[in-house]
Amino acid sequence: MFDTLSDRLSGIFSKLRGKGRLTDADIDATAREIRLALLEADVALPVVKSFIATVKERARGAEVSQALNPAQQVIKIVHEELIAVLGGESRRLQFAKQPPTVIMLAGLQGSGKTTLAGKLANWLKGQGHQPLLVAADLQRPNAVNQLQVLGDRAGVEVFAPEPGNGVGDPVQVAKASIEHARRAARDIVIVDTAGRLGIDAEMMAQAAAIRDAIDPDEVIFVIDAMVGQDAVRTAEAFRDGVGITGVVLSKLDGDARGGAALSVRHVTGQPILFASTGEKLADFDIFHPDRMASRILGMGDVLTLIEQAEQAFDAEQKEKMTAKLLGGEQFTLEDFLDQLIAVRRMGPIANVLAMMPGMGQMKEQLAELDDKHFDKVTAIIRSMTPAERVNPKIINGSRRARIANGSGVTVMDVNQLLNRFAEAQKMMKQMGGMMGLPGARRKATKSPKNKRKGGKGGGRPRVGGPAGGFPAAGMPQLPPGLDPTALAGNQGLPPGFKLPKLDFSKLTKRDDRDR
């Protein structure tokens, strides 16, 4: 969604990097370009004025004039002010002292409110709560049925005493749901109300009546991030007419300009609580202003990447791999298959790589990535016998032909995977040496040749292995020109850490006829 804005800001900052000192004229020109970029992204005018005034004031201050690198200092200021515009710090849901906690959802028709109710229930269930979905949208055709389907997918109970489609009193349904939640021991009640078509006085009055009947702990306004300034004006109307305590951004995966997301916090004064980034129930998470600001400025989102990896790799799997490294055991194709499946659970590989620092400069190459290669690698490994997965050295020519036929690939594909895996095993052994394995140290001191290498300063093993639990082998190739090691200074990564130089040429999308 923020690709256009990110590209504009990256171009603006690249002009500053060559300057050793910033004059007032430089600051004015930079501020003018940032203002245009924000306005083109459909950010509200009051937000743009306030943002630019603060950036210019700070850029002319001592923190920039005395900085060793003024350009980086200006980028830091813009980053901090973007975080402030987006809300500063993340705010969590306010839970009632005595359950159930009542959450009322409101918004325009078509904003994705009912889908978001299912996502919120699914997320809360994952946090250990027992939510109850309430079908109080009795206006829109099949709204009740849609919520029941979503509740069934999430494994959450849906309270729907009325069929909807214009039948039933939503105020009574919402009121009755509180008593039902107490009887059923549900600690959170999520009330899905009817959407409005613009500022509809009658429907706004209905929302206010539901609010008065259930006295919600949170009134969350669901805003379609693709609508633009009209969504912000509607949020203001709901704030004044019903009273909202927070905002949820839906459809953040769209290709609109994203101005609403940057404006709504400043205009309404209410925090952004959650963000919805897709159509699946799992495409939903807490909104982090600092991480969103980093993405907009092309700095990546390493924290979210780590969190997704932690969710994808279960504790038992991580303990198993750690024990293998510490115990000096061999990394097998079976281990790699487990890692590959976990990475697939993290989502499309292009989205995962986009969270790495510096990848914002390579959007076109990332768009060419194709996840189908992972399916091919998985098929190759699954066509092997257990003995072949543990010891790939026994895979001779006839076995390779059998594996290729069983997985529907060529012998060359099997050879490429085995060659890459052999390199990965060496990397894993090097990682074991760096972790101080006794066996690795003994091996390093046996040979005088190794001692001589160490004396020249070459004793430190080269690190190119997996980071954060990612697969170490069989990784497909990136499109030409997409070399992670070429990223400027590996910005955002720990000191001394270098991204592995992997071969990714097979991952590009191409027509099957070209094969």
HELIX and SHEET records of a PDB file:
HELIX    1   1 ASP A    3  LEU A   16  1                                  14    
HELIX    2   2 ASP A   24  GLU A   40  1                                  17    
HELIX    3   3 LEU A   45  ALA A   59  1                                  15    
HELIX    4   4 ALA A   62  SER A   65  1                                   4    
HELIX    5   5 PRO A   70  VAL A   85  1                                  16    
HELIX    6   6 LYS A  113  GLY A  126  1                                  14    
HELIX    7   7 ALA A  143  ALA A  154  1                                  12    
HELIX    8   8 PRO A  170  ARG A  183  1                                  14    
HELIX    9   9 ALA A  201  ILE A  214  1                                  14    
HELIX   10  10 GLN A  229  GLY A  241  1                                  13    
HELIX   11  11 GLY A  259  THR A  268  1                                  10    
HELIX   12  12 PRO A  289  ILE A  296  1                                   8    
HELIX   13  13 VAL A  302  ALA A  312  1                                  11    
HELIX   14  14 ALA A  315  GLY A  327  1                                  13    
HELIX   15  15 LEU A  333  ARG A  345  1                                  13    
HELIX   16  16 ILE A  349  ALA A  354  1                                   6    
HELIX   17  17 MET A  359  MET A  362  5                                   4    
HELIX   18  18 LYS A  363  ALA A  367  1                                   5    
HELIX   19  19 LYS A  372  ARG A  382  1                                  11    
HELIX   20  20 PRO A  386  VAL A  390  1                                   5    
HELIX   21  21 PRO A  392  ILE A  394  5                                   3    
HELIX   22  22 GLY A  397  SER A  407  1                                  11    
HELIX   23  23 VAL A  411  MET A  434  1                                  24    
HELIX   24  24 PRO A  438  LYS A  446  1                                   9    
HELIX   25  25 PRO A  448  LYS A  453  1                                   6    
HELIX   26  26 GLY A  454  GLY A  458  3                                   5    
HELIX   27  27 PRO A  484  ALA A  486  5                                   3    
HELIX   28  28 ALA A  488  ASN A  490  5                                   3    
HELIX   29  29 SER A  505  LEU A  507  5                                   3    
HELIX   30  30 ASP A  512  ASP A  514  5                                   3    
SHEET    1   A 8 GLU A 157  PHE A 159  0                                        
SHEET    2   A 8 PRO A 131  ALA A 136  1                                        
SHEET    3   A 8 ILE A 188  THR A 193  1                                        
SHEET    4   A 8 THR A 101  GLY A 107  1                                        
SHEET    5   A 8 GLU A 218  ASP A 224  1                                        
SHEET    6   A 8 GLY A 246  SER A 250  1                                        
SHEET    7   A 8 ILE A 272  SER A 276  1                                        
SHEET    8   A 8 PHE A 284  ILE A 286 -1                                        
END                                                                             
